[in-house]
Amino acid sequence: MVVVAVAGGTGHVGRTLVDGLIAGGHDVYVLGRKPSAVFDHLPSVRVLVVSYDDQDDLRKTFEEHKIEIILCTFGAPFPGVFERQIRLIRAAAEADAVKRFAPTEWLVDYEKDDEYASPQEPGEHEVSCRLKIIWKSFQQDTVKELRKHPSIEWTLFHNGYFMDYFGQPYALTYMPSEVPFVDIEACKAAIPGTGEERVVFTHSTDMAKFVSRAIGMKPGSWKEHSWIIGDKVTFHEIVATAEKARGVKFDVAYDPLEKLREGKVTRIPANDAHIAHYSTEKFDATDVILGMFAGLGTAMALGDLDIKEEDALNANFPDIKTVKLVAFIEKYWTGRQPQDPKL
Ligand SMILES: NC(=O)c1ccc[n+]([C@@H]2O[C@H](COP(=O)([O-])OP(=O)(O)OC[C@H]3O[C@@H](n4cnc5c(N)ncnc54)[C@H](OP(=O)(O)O)[C@@H]3O)[C@@H](O)[C@H]2O)c1
């Protein structure tokens, strides 16, 4: 049992992690900026209201509650998020109790390849600037900060894209509507690359199972990058499975590497809900979301999400059986009727 705090634990990834950590028998705190009733059904989860702008207060909170590990799940890089995570890291390094830290990530290793580098200037971390992949500079500068604090063991958890999206709107998940590349409801696909590259997709609950086990690993055993592989499939396999389940041929476009590198993707209907989720009255998220898919599509088309099992946490925990994407799509889409109730 580890005393673990999930910063931003009221969010999509955060809630999934909290469930997995509780199931793993850990003592779980959630850090948030305001009181939340989200965990009222889980009395063992304690929500601590903190100011991420007050480093000393954060340190005192970690010491008072003897928090050993902090998992950060801050969402999109809205103004202030980068600086707040840096303060969390510094407060964690100052608190005697804290031994490990995982910064917000939960997707891909943006440092892996300059091919999907974003055009932003170093030090720009927010969605307001001209970005293809918003997290690259964010991740690099976070890692620079972590390297300054040798008392803290850290890792970046990468799980590829969550496969939950391919069950929407019928499969239970905390994830919002961010269906990538293959829109099973609309029977349309915009495949990055040739369709034959293997790509890691992981169900969010499997991600949480691996993290729950990884936080119990012996001190000194964390690598800087911790990959979690739920399944590895090609887009051709995804489309073929979805076509069979729906009983129709999909309208399929291919986005070659050259197009993806220009930050362009073919828009699918599912992108609309994703863009709406992150847009505000003052901010149109279209370029950021489509640019993000172009960046991720580049990584996928380059084969950078074809991770070897022996390089992943899977090698440490072979007993964890993960959800497989073909079976997942078959379960939620075979015989699906338009009038079926959506979640
Ligand atoms: N692999 C995938 O398919 C996938 C999918 C989704 C997300 N992700 C990644 O997972 C990470 C978390 O994403 P998410 O969708 O779970 O995030 P989210 O739900 O949008 O946000 C998580 C929490 O962050 C806190 N937060 C939001 N804005 C903040 C701010 N300005 N300052 C401080 N805290 C703030 C909020 O908690 P409070 O309001 O309680 O403070 C919120 O509940 C991101 O790195 C994202 O890229 C990956």
Ligand as a Chemical Component Dictionary entry (heavy atoms), coordinates in Angstrom:
data_LIG
# 
_chem_comp.id                   LIG 
_chem_comp.type                 NON-POLYMER 
_chem_comp.pdbx_formal_charge   0 
_chem_comp.three_letter_code    LIG 
# 
loop_
_chem_comp_atom.comp_id 
_chem_comp_atom.atom_id 
_chem_comp_atom.alt_atom_id 
_chem_comp_atom.type_symbol 
_chem_comp_atom.charge 
_chem_comp_atom.model_Cartn_x 
_chem_comp_atom.model_Cartn_y 
_chem_comp_atom.model_Cartn_z 
_chem_comp_atom.pdbx_ordinal 
LIG N1  N1  N 0  -3.868  8.883  -24.425 1  
LIG C1  C1  C 0  -5.022  9.453  -24.604 2  
LIG O1  O1  O 0  -5.830  9.000  -25.439 3  
LIG C2  C2  C 0  -5.413  10.644 -23.760 4  
LIG C3  C3  C 0  -6.733  11.070 -23.711 5  
LIG C4  C4  C 0  -7.083  12.122 -22.880 6  
LIG C5  C5  C 0  -6.086  12.775 -22.154 7  
LIG N2  N2  N 1  -4.797  12.356 -22.259 8  
LIG C6  C6  C 0  -3.730  13.053 -21.522 9  
LIG O2  O2  O 0  -3.982  12.898 -20.122 10 
LIG C7  C7  C 0  -3.656  14.090 -19.417 11 
LIG C8  C8  C 0  -4.888  14.516 -18.603 12 
LIG O3  O3  O 0  -5.965  14.781 -19.479 13 
LIG P1  P1  P 0  -7.473  14.816 -18.947 14 
LIG O4  O4  O 0  -8.328  14.827 -20.164 15 
LIG O5  O5  O -1 -7.665  13.765 -17.927 16 
LIG O6  O6  O 0  -7.503  16.227 -18.233 17 
LIG P2  P2  P 0  -8.801  17.048 -17.767 18 
LIG O7  O7  O 0  -9.863  16.104 -17.336 19 
LIG O8  O8  O 0  -9.141  18.065 -18.813 20 
LIG O9  O9  O 0  -8.201  17.842 -16.526 21 
LIG C9  C9  C 0  -7.752  17.150 -15.369 22 
LIG C10 C10 C 0  -7.793  18.066 -14.169 23 
LIG O10 O10 O 0  -6.792  19.070 -14.293 24 
LIG C11 C11 C 0  -7.163  20.128 -13.425 25 
LIG N3  N3  N 0  -6.925  21.389 -14.129 26 
LIG C12 C12 C 0  -7.510  21.821 -15.270 27 
LIG N4  N4  N 0  -7.052  23.043 -15.615 28 
LIG C13 C13 C 0  -6.165  23.371 -14.658 29 
LIG C14 C14 C 0  -5.350  24.506 -14.435 30 
LIG N5  N5  N 0  -5.394  25.564 -15.239 31 
LIG N6  N6  N 0  -4.533  24.486 -13.344 32 
LIG C15 C15 C 0  -4.485  23.426 -12.512 33 
LIG N7  N7  N 0  -5.252  22.332 -12.664 34 
LIG C16 C16 C 0  -6.071  22.313 -13.720 35 
LIG C17 C17 C 0  -8.652  19.976 -13.089 36 
LIG O11 O11 O 0  -8.813  19.593 -11.729 37 
LIG P3  P3  P 0  -9.480  20.579 -10.618 38 
LIG O12 O12 O 0  -10.465 21.461 -11.329 39 
LIG O13 O13 O 0  -10.135 19.603 -9.657  40 
LIG O14 O14 O 0  -8.342  21.329 -9.995  41 
LIG C18 C18 C 0  -9.086  18.831 -14.000 42 
LIG O15 O15 O 0  -10.082 18.014 -13.436 43 
LIG C19 C19 C 0  -3.196  15.081 -20.485 44 
LIG O16 O16 O 0  -1.788  15.028 -20.510 45 
LIG C20 C20 C 0  -3.754  14.538 -21.782 46 
LIG O17 O17 O 0  -2.942  14.823 -22.906 47 
LIG C21 C21 C 0  -4.438  11.303 -23.018 48 
# 
loop_
_chem_comp_bond.comp_id 
_chem_comp_bond.atom_id_1 
_chem_comp_bond.atom_id_2 
_chem_comp_bond.value_order 
_chem_comp_bond.pdbx_ordinal 
LIG N1  C1  SING 1  
LIG C1  O1  DOUB 2  
LIG C1  C2  SING 3  
LIG C2  C3  SING 4  
LIG C2  C21 DOUB 5  
LIG C3  C4  DOUB 6  
LIG C4  C5  SING 7  
LIG C5  N2  DOUB 8  
LIG N2  C6  SING 9  
LIG N2  C21 SING 10 
LIG C6  O2  SING 11 
LIG C6  C20 SING 12 
LIG O2  C7  SING 13 
LIG C7  C8  SING 14 
LIG C7  C19 SING 15 
LIG C8  O3  SING 16 
LIG O3  P1  SING 17 
LIG P1  O4  DOUB 18 
LIG P1  O5  SING 19 
LIG P1  O6  SING 20 
LIG O6  P2  SING 21 
LIG P2  O7  DOUB 22 
LIG P2  O8  SING 23 
LIG P2  O9  SING 24 
LIG O9  C9  SING 25 
LIG C9  C10 SING 26 
LIG C10 O10 SING 27 
LIG C10 C18 SING 28 
LIG O10 C11 SING 29 
LIG C11 N3  SING 30 
LIG C11 C17 SING 31 
LIG N3  C12 SING 32 
LIG N3  C16 SING 33 
LIG C12 N4  DOUB 34 
LIG N4  C13 SING 35 
LIG C13 C14 SING 36 
LIG C13 C16 DOUB 37 
LIG C14 N5  SING 38 
LIG C14 N6  DOUB 39 
LIG N6  C15 SING 40 
LIG C15 N7  DOUB 41 
LIG N7  C16 SING 42 
LIG C17 O11 SING 43 
LIG C17 C18 SING 44 
LIG O11 P3  SING 45 
LIG P3  O12 DOUB 46 
LIG P3  O13 SING 47 
LIG P3  O14 SING 48 
LIG C18 O15 SING 49 
LIG C19 O16 SING 50 
LIG C19 C20 SING 51 
LIG C20 O17 SING 52 
# 
